[in-house]
Amino acid sequence: MKQERIIIENVAPQLQGGAFFIKRIVGEIVTVTADVLGDGHDILQAELCYKQEHAREWQTERLHHLKNDSYTASFQVEKQGFYTYKIRGWMDNALNWQHGIDAKITDGQQVNSELLDGIQYLDAIKTKASKEHKKFLTEAKAAFDDLKRYEEACKMAVSDELHGIFKDNPTRKHASESGELQVYVDRKKAGFSTWYEFFPRSAAREEGQHGTFKDCERLLPRIADMGFDTVYFPPIHPIGEVNRKGKNNATHAKEGDTGVPWAIGSKKGGHKSIHPELGDEESFRHLIKKANDHGLEIALDLAFQAAPDNPYLTEHEAWFKKRPDGTMQYAENPPKKYQDIVNFYWEGPEYKKMWQELLSVALHWIDFGVKIFRVDNPHTKPFYFWNWFIAEIKKEHPDVLFLAEAFSRPKVMQQLAKQGYTQSYTYFTWRTSKHELITYMTELTQTKQKEYYRPNFWPNTPDINPWHLQHANESQHIIRYALAATMSGNIGLYGPVYEFMQSEPVEGKEEYLNSEKYQVRHWDWTHDNRLMHLIKRMNFIRREHAALQQTNNIRFCTVHNEALLAFYKWDEAHNNELLIVISLDPHQSQSGYVQLPLEELKIYAGYHLHVRDLVTSNQYTWYDEWNFVELHPDLPFHIFQIHK
């Protein structure tokens, strides 16, 4: 049986009663709400308690009443790792006594007995009060106990000073507490990153040559100059020779065909080895150092699958599943077939040893200085494996980030994020209409997903040549990158194909013709075009403006034209405010009137607003709530900085 009188319900944010943690970035705010209620009319108090995982003491913030027994308070996360938070509530007898005596004095009643009753509350907090407050409490106690000082005692009893002392020094007698919840705090790049993907083997200067890590070093200044901060490589390991795929996914490779990098392993090594034509371990370490010198991080592909001639198949036969006829089962995703890949057997008898070995693969590359992994097809591996795997790595390497490449069902993608993935690919790649974009962004930013699912918007990938980019003009490429760059804090680009607008498809499929997945390509890395300049400008605008360095602060604005999308973005302090307008029409000019979000801007109709286009530097003064904009396919977007 409990003497507690406080009920605490509906604590938010939380995921499934605390089964999973929410996520934040260093420096961000966690705003907590809860329903706190007690019996009768007594005064209750409640506070938010929180601490970093290595802290001994709880810190507290008093909850503020909103309405209908709902309360809120916030705290800032300042370090990486886990924070724990909970709600504590209690009936505050001291404040309740003060409230009662105040009402009686106001009503003209004698309160001699009430003053004597109040002494117990003074005594209860005297030992923990400050030196200055102790002096006040001593004087108050003397006055409460002296009939000759009645008037003075009454004034002291209802004073703001005593109210403040009671509030700052609660006894918390018979306090109730909610369950403990957790938030995991990542470094800044978890919430703001700009990825550039290319195949190292396609980095050579001369056509017909296989690229090397040294060739990749030559490209780093170019990539950094374009404003990217993360360079992502598909697998860099030896490629299987058994069942090797040929160009354009041919079932049988011809002499000289280089195979698919995701078919990992051969007699030359496996997941802890480097493809010999790319270089050796020393050259890879040197590449990582050079990247860091340019402000770039190298992200590696983590693909837990094997080519049929991967050493694992002979060293650990029980880690793979065979057909009844004794042959090895290759990977399939009907109707797709991956004859050059064999999946690990996750239900096999030696799964624990296999888990430990796969963990060692990641740790091997972390020792090289790799802090970011893009994980291939994580939805085809057990959720509980990822929960264990990511948690094990984070214990010693909190800087390591994981991007889930899972274009799967919504709840599957969300589950991976709950299990610990830092970032996730999204359906943005296929969202094209105004309605689709608004609906999807609203889902990501205004539901519980905002607490744990960090989207990374990619207009294209080596696997996906979306219909709207096939044979698309320059304007369409600009539009798709502008949408990604302004709506999401994390974005990525499969670089050379996009920059050079090489969007020829395999007929009837969302796949690239002559895909780099199956062959070495040669690119003229000195090529220059307008799209590349605009990508660079957008990337640097993102770096300069905190409003674009997050995803959840977005408010769509009304504009009565289905081809125009307008939205307002801001930073936490509202010191950086932007209005973005993007045309979704790559062929014709579009115009309309955009309604300003006056409430969010904290301005009123008739207020003069000055805006500056961050791409063209053109400046405008707007006098009305509705303002005219017109966009041409040559420059189909505005990024306006708002100056009040």
C-alpha positions, 0 to 999 in steps of 0.5 A: 500500500502506498501513501502517494497521492499523485498520479503521473500519466502520458509522459512524452516523449517516449517510445512504447513505454520506454522500450526504446530510447528517443534521439537527440543531437548534442546541444538540442532540447528535450521538451517533456510533457506529462499529466500530473494530478492528485486528489482534492484541491491541495497544491501539487508540485512536479519536476522533471528529473534528468541526468547524463549516464555518467552523472551521480546526481539528478538535475531538476526543472520544475514543471509548468502547468499548461492546461487540464492537468498537463505540465511541461519542462525542458532540458538541454543535452550537452554530452554524447551518450545516454541521458535518463529522465523521469517525472516526480510529483508530490503534494506540497503541504507547505505551499498548500498551508500558505495558500490556505492561510492567505485565503483566511487572512484575506477573508478577515479571519483570525489565524493564530492556530494556522501560524503555529501550524506553519512552524512545522513547515519552516522547521522541515526546510531550515537545514537545507535552506541558504544562509540568507533564507535560514535567517528569514525562517528563524525570524518567521518562526519567532513571529509565528510563535509570538501573539504580540507579533501577529500582524508581522507574522501574517505578512511574513506568512503570505510573503513572496519571499516565503513562497519562493523559499518553500518552492525552492526547498520542497520536502517532496514527502510521499512523492510519486515518480514515473518510470525512467526513460532514455534519450540517446545523444549523438554528435552533430553529424547525426542530424546534419550531413551532406553525403557524396557517393562514388565508386573508388574503382571509377576514379582513375584519370585514364579511361579503361584503368581501375581506380585506386585510393590514390585516385580518390585522394585527387578527388577529395578537394573537388568534393570538399569544394562542392560543400560535401562533408561525407564521402561514401564508398560502396564495398572496397573488399575483394569481389567474388569470382564464382558466379560473377555478374557481367555488365548490365547484370549479365548472368555470366561475366566475360573476361575483364568484367569486374563484378559487383562490389557487394559480392564480397570475398574471394581467394584474395580475402573477405570482409576485412580485406581490401580489393588489391586493385584499390590499394593496401591498408596503408593507402587506405589509412592515408586516404582517411587522413587526407579526407579529414584534412579536407573536412571530410569523413569516409563512410564505408559500406557494411554489407553482411553477405558473401560471394560464393568464394568468400573464405567464410564459406569454407572456414564457417560452413554452418554460417550458411544454408544449403539446399536439400541437394547440398548446393548453396542457396544464393540470395533472391528478392523475387523476381530479382536474383543475386547469383553472385551473393550468398546470405548468412544463415541467421537461424543457424546453430553457430549464430553467436560466433557469427554475430561476434565475427561480424562485430569484429568486422566493423571494429576492424574498420573503426580501427582505421578511423572509419566513423560512419557506416552505410549498412546494406539491406539491414532489413534482411537481418534480424532486428535484435542483431542490430540492437546488440551490434550497434549498442556494442559498438556505441559503448566504446565508439559513441562517434560511430554513425549508422545509415540504414539502407532499407527501402522497405515497408514503413514499419520495418524501416521504423523498427530499424531506427528504434533498434539503434540506427542513426539515420535512415533512407526514405521514400523521398526518392519517389515523392514528387507531387506537392501533396505527397511531399507535404504528407510525407514531411508531416509524417516525419516531423509531426508524429512520433517518428520525429523522436527517433527516425532521422531521415536522409534524403537521396534523390538517387542511388546506384540502385534507384534511377527514379522515373522522374529523373530518367532522361530528365532535363537540368531543371528537374535535377535542380528541383530534386536536389533543392527539395532534399537540401532544404527539407532534410538535415541529412542528404546524400547524392550518388554523385557523378551520375547525378552531376553529369545527368547520366540518367539513361535507364534500363528500359522499363525499370528504375535502374541505370543503364551501364550501371557502375554496380556491374562495371568500371565507369570513366568520368571527366572529373574536370567537367563543369556545369550549371547544376554543379554550381547550384549544388555547391551553392545550396550546400554552402547555404546549408552550412551557413544557416542553422535553419537547414541543419535539422529536419523537424522545424518546418511549416508549410505555407499556403500557395494556391498553385499545385506546382509551387511548394512553400515552407518556413524553416527556423532554428531553435532560437528563431535567430535564423529564419528562412522561407523556401519556395520551389517549383515542381515544374521543370518545363514551364514558369509557375507563379502564385501568392505565398501566405506568410506564417505570421503567427510563427514569425510573430509579426502582424499583417501590415508589418514590413518584412525584408527578404533576401534570396540567398542564391541570387542576392536579390532583396525584396520588401513584403508589405502583405500577408500574401506575396507574389512569387514567380519561378522559371525552370532555369532557377526553379527555387528561392531560398529567402532569408527573413530579416525582421 
